[in-house]
Amino acid sequence: MTESTPLDFLARYQQAMLALDADALADLYAPDAVHEFPFRVPGFPERYDGREAVRAGYRAAWGATPVRPKEIEETAVHRSADPEVLVVEQTVRGEVAGRDGGFAVAGLLVMRVRGGLIVHARDYMDGLALTGGRTS
């Protein structure tokens, strides 16, 4: 990572997620990056290939969902033996418009950052908990 520490980079990533800012999020990715979602959610792709797919995918998803994240609580941040890899255990808390109460969904994010940009991410989050398919 060139200009910032892994934790600085993670803070920028989380700020974009909380703001639902698809442009700010996509700008953190390399042009040919891959973002995978190993835990499948019906109607949601298993991966985005490339920065512009990340931009379009998140813009569409955030525009179509009543889910509004309010906080990302880091349970743990693990640095790998590989300096490009950052592993984050986190809980996303927020609200769903039209539904009483909030949500708290645990997840694991594994990012490979090279040259200050995400080149690969695996996002392990229980998306069904956000849609009402499961509760946490």
C-alpha positions as CSV (number, residue, x, y, z in Angstrom):
1,M,0.0,0.0,0.0
2,T,1.6,3.2,-1.1
3,E,0.1,6.4,0.4
4,S,-1.9,5.2,3.4
5,T,-1.8,2.5,6.1
6,P,-4.1,-0.5,5.8
7,L,-6.3,1.0,8.6
8,D,-6.5,4.4,6.8
9,F,-7.6,2.5,3.7
10,L,-10.2,0.5,5.7
11,A,-11.6,3.7,7.1
12,R,-12.1,5.2,3.6
13,Y,-13.8,1.9,2.5
14,Q,-16.1,2.0,5.5
15,Q,-17.0,5.7,5.0
16,A,-18.0,5.0,1.4
17,M,-20.2,2.0,2.6
18,L,-21.9,4.1,5.3
19,A,-22.5,6.9,2.9
20,L,-23.9,4.5,0.3
21,D,-21.5,6.3,-2.1
22,A,-20.9,3.9,-5.0
23,D,-18.5,6.3,-6.7
24,A,-16.3,6.7,-3.6
25,L,-16.4,2.9,-3.1
26,A,-15.5,2.1,-6.7
27,D,-12.7,4.6,-6.8
28,L,-10.9,2.4,-4.2
29,Y,-10.8,-0.5,-6.6
30,A,-8.3,-1.3,-9.4
31,P,-9.8,-1.2,-12.9
32,D,-9.6,-5.0,-13.1
33,A,-10.5,-5.8,-9.5
34,V,-12.7,-8.7,-8.4
35,H,-15.2,-8.4,-5.6
36,E,-16.7,-11.8,-4.6
37,F,-19.7,-12.6,-2.4
38,P,-19.3,-16.2,-1.3
39,F,-22.5,-16.3,0.7
40,R,-25.2,-16.2,-2.0
41,V,-28.3,-14.1,-1.8
42,P,-31.1,-14.6,-4.4
43,G,-31.1,-11.9,-7.0
44,F,-27.6,-10.7,-6.1
45,P,-24.5,-11.5,-8.2
46,E,-21.8,-13.8,-6.9
47,R,-19.1,-11.3,-8.0
48,Y,-18.3,-8.0,-9.6
49,D,-15.6,-8.0,-12.2
50,G,-13.9,-4.7,-12.5
51,R,-14.2,-1.2,-11.0
52,E,-17.1,-0.2,-13.2
53,A,-19.0,-3.4,-12.3
54,V,-18.5,-2.5,-8.6
55,R,-19.7,1.0,-9.2
56,A,-22.8,-0.1,-11.2
57,G,-23.6,-3.0,-8.9
58,Y,-23.5,-1.1,-5.7
59,R,-25.3,1.9,-7.2
60,A,-28.1,-0.4,-8.3
61,A,-28.2,-2.4,-5.1
62,W,-28.2,0.7,-2.8
63,G,-30.8,2.4,-4.9
64,A,-33.2,-0.6,-4.7
65,T,-32.9,-1.5,-1.0
66,P,-34.5,0.0,2.1
67,V,-31.4,-1.1,4.1
68,R,-29.5,1.8,5.6
69,P,-26.2,1.0,7.5
70,K,-25.5,3.3,10.3
71,E,-22.4,1.9,11.9
72,I,-19.6,-0.6,11.2
73,E,-18.1,-2.1,14.3
74,E,-14.8,-3.7,13.8
75,T,-14.5,-6.8,16.0
76,A,-11.0,-7.5,14.9
77,V,-8.6,-6.5,12.2
78,H,-6.0,-9.1,11.2
79,R,-2.9,-8.4,9.1
80,S,-1.8,-11.4,7.2
81,A,1.8,-12.6,6.6
82,D,1.1,-11.2,3.1
83,P,1.3,-7.4,3.5
84,E,-1.3,-6.8,0.8
85,V,-4.0,-8.8,2.6
86,L,-6.2,-7.3,5.3
87,V,-8.9,-9.4,7.1
88,V,-11.7,-7.6,9.0
89,E,-14.2,-9.1,11.3
90,Q,-17.1,-6.7,11.6
91,T,-20.7,-6.1,12.5
92,V,-22.8,-3.8,10.4
93,R,-25.6,-2.2,12.2
94,G,-28.4,-0.1,10.8
95,E,-32.1,0.2,9.9
96,V,-34.5,-1.1,7.3
97,A,-37.1,1.5,6.2
98,G,-40.6,0.3,7.0
99,R,-39.4,-2.3,9.6
100,D,-39.4,-1.8,13.3
101,G,-36.1,-2.2,15.0
102,G,-32.6,-2.3,13.5
103,F,-30.3,-5.0,12.3
104,A,-26.9,-6.2,13.3
105,V,-25.2,-8.5,10.7
106,A,-21.8,-10.0,11.4
107,G,-19.4,-10.4,8.5
108,L,-15.8,-11.0,7.4
109,L,-14.1,-8.9,4.7
110,V,-10.9,-10.1,3.1
111,M,-9.2,-7.5,0.9
112,R,-6.0,-7.6,-1.1
113,V,-4.8,-4.0,-1.6
114,R,-1.9,-3.4,-4.1
115,G,-0.6,0.0,-5.1
116,G,-3.3,1.7,-2.9
117,L,-6.2,0.0,-4.7
118,I,-8.3,-3.1,-4.0
119,V,-7.4,-5.8,-6.5
120,H,-9.5,-8.6,-4.8
121,A,-12.1,-8.7,-2.1
122,R,-14.2,-11.5,-0.6
123,D,-17.2,-10.2,1.4
124,Y,-18.6,-12.8,3.7
125,M,-21.9,-11.3,5.0
126,D,-25.2,-12.9,5.7
127,G,-27.3,-10.9,3.2
128,L,-30.4,-12.9,4.0
129,A,-30.4,-11.3,7.5
130,L,-30.7,-7.9,5.8
131,T,-33.7,-9.0,3.7
132,G,-35.6,-10.5,6.6
133,G,-34.8,-14.0,5.5
134,R,-32.9,-14.5,8.8
135,T,-32.6,-12.6,12.0
136,S,-29.5,-11.9,14.0
